[in-house]
Amino acid sequence: MPNPYGSGTVAVISRDRLLDANGNSPLTLVNGYVADGLDNGLPDLIGISGDATNGYRLDYHPNWGIPGGYFGTTTLTNPTPTGGYDWQDWSIASTEIASGLALFLRNATTGDLYLWTGVTMLDNGDGTGTLTHIQYRVAANWNTGVTISTLWAADINTDGTPDLWTVLPNGTYRAYLISGLSADGTATVTTTRAKQLA
């Protein structure tokens, strides 16, 4: 759907529109596209927020059809890919492929890298919801302990499977091409040569 507000439009998102149920700002935000099935031409957002007292969760921030129009936060009940609620230890990156929203999930400490495909947000109507998805374990010990400044998902080689770009603090970037997704094991991750940002 074309952007009704024209190209190049910048909208400010007020901080208070993205707070979770306990008043916490998101630790991170990614594009949620139209995971709730309501396409009004502007993307929803998915974030991680929380605190040590109340715990950490994924949140869904729907857009109501106007730039910056994020009103209401849905607390998602999903555990992490490994079954816990230590969401503060995870980073996420999203893209859209033919099957819909795809979400990479990475734990820097353990090196666990997962992919959720066909992600759909189901609203429970009480301020909570769930992301339904198909989960793949992409890799174990992937960049374990490495500080990644930017984790960005895209179908780089247009094979229908999401891939990853990373940017490190030293200004180098590289692509990781994902293939051979399996319900039983890890996938094949082809690492490209690191290059320096211009």
N, C-alpha and C positions, 0 to 999 in steps of 0.2 A: 504494500500500500504506500503511495507517495506521501511524503511529509507535507501536511497541509500548511505548515508554518514556513515553508521555503527551506532551501539549502543553506547551510552555514549558520543556522540559528543557534544561539547559545542561551541556555536557561539555567538560572541558579536554583539549586535544590537546597531548600532550607534544612539545616541540621535537625530541627525538631520533628521533621516529617519522616525521618529514618530511625528514630529511637526505638529500641525494643521495649517490651512490657515493663522492664525495670529501669528505663531511662538511659540505657547505654547506647552510645554511638556505634555504628558498625566498625569492626576491625578491618574489614575488606568488603568490597562490593564488586560484582560482576554483572554482565548483561544477562537478564533472565528471559529475553526475547518475549515470546508469548506462551510461556509454559502453563499459564492458567487458561489458555484457549481463547482469551478475549483480545482480539487484535484491533486496537484503536489507532494504529500507526506509530505508536511510541512504545519503547521497550519497558518491561518490568525489570526489577533488580533483585538479585539474590546476594545476601551478605552473611557474614559471621559476626555475631555480637554476644555479649554476656559479661559476666564478672565472676570473681572467685567465690563470692557468696552464693550466687544464684545459678552458677554454671554457665556454659556456653552452648549456643544453638545456631543452627541455620535460620535465617529469616527470609521471608518473601515480601517484597515491596511492590505492590501493583501500581501501575500508572493509570490515571483516570482520564487520559485523552488530552491532556494539556502539558506543554513543556514544564518540567519541574513539578508536575502534579502527582506527587506521591503522598497519598493520604491513607494512613493505617498500615500497620506492620503485622504480618501473619507469622507467628512463631511456628517453625517446622519441627516436627517430632522425630525426624530421622536421626538415628545414630550415625557415627562416622563409619566409613567402610569396614573398619576392623571391630565395630560393635560397641564402641565407647561413646562418651560425650565430651571428649577432650578436643572440641572443635577449635580451641585457641591454638592448637598445635598443627593445624591444617591450613593449607592455602588452596584456593580454587581458581579455575580459569574456565571460561565458557566459550562456546561457539555454536553455530547452527548448521546442521547437515540435513539431508533429505528426511531422516527419521525424526527431526525436531531438535530440541535443545540437547547438547552434549556438555558434560561437566567433568573436567579433570580435577582430581583431589590428591594432594600431595602432603605427606608428612615428612618434613625435612629431617627430623631427628632419627626416624626409623628407615627412611628411604622408600617407604611404601608409596606407590603411585597407582591410582585407580582411575577408571573411566566409567561414568554413568551415561548411558545413551537413552534416547526416547524419554527424556525427563518431562514429567507432567506434574503440575501442582494441583493437588486436591484440597480444597478448602473445607474444613470441618464445620464452618459457620459459627465457631466459638472463639475466634482469634487464633486458632491453631490450624495447621495443615500438614500435609505429607507430600514429599516428592516421590512419585512412583518412577521406577527406572529399571534398566538392565545394567547390572554391575559387572565390570571386567577388572581383574587385577592385571595391570599393564606391566609392572616391574617391581622387583624387590631390590632394595639397596640402590635406588636411583638417585644419584647426586646426594647421597647421605651426608648431612651436615653442611652442605654447600649453601651459602647465602645467594639466593636468586633475587635480584632486584625486581624483575618483571617476568611473570609467567603468563604466556599468552597462547591461547588455543586457536587453531585454524586448520582447515583441510589444505595443507600446503601443496601437496602433490595431486590434488583433485581426484583421489581414489575412493572418496566416500567415507574414509575413516579420519577422524580428527587427529591432528598432530600438534606438536608443541614448539613454540619459540621460547628461548630463555635469554635474558640479558643479565649479566653479572655486574657487580659493583665496579669492576675494572674497565667497563665499557665494551666488553666482548659479548657477542651474541652468536647463537647457533640454533639450528633446527634439529628436532628429534622426530623422525618419521615413524609412525606407528602402523604395524600390520600384524596379521595373524592373531586377531583377538580370539580368546578361547575362554569358555566357561570353566575349564578344568585347570588351566595353567596360566603362565604369564604370556604376554605378547612378544613380538619382535620389535625392538626399538633400534632404529638405525640412526646413529649419531653423525651429523654432518660436521664439517670443519668449522672451528670457531673463527669469527671475523671481528674486526674492530669497527665499532660504530663510527660513522663519518663525523 
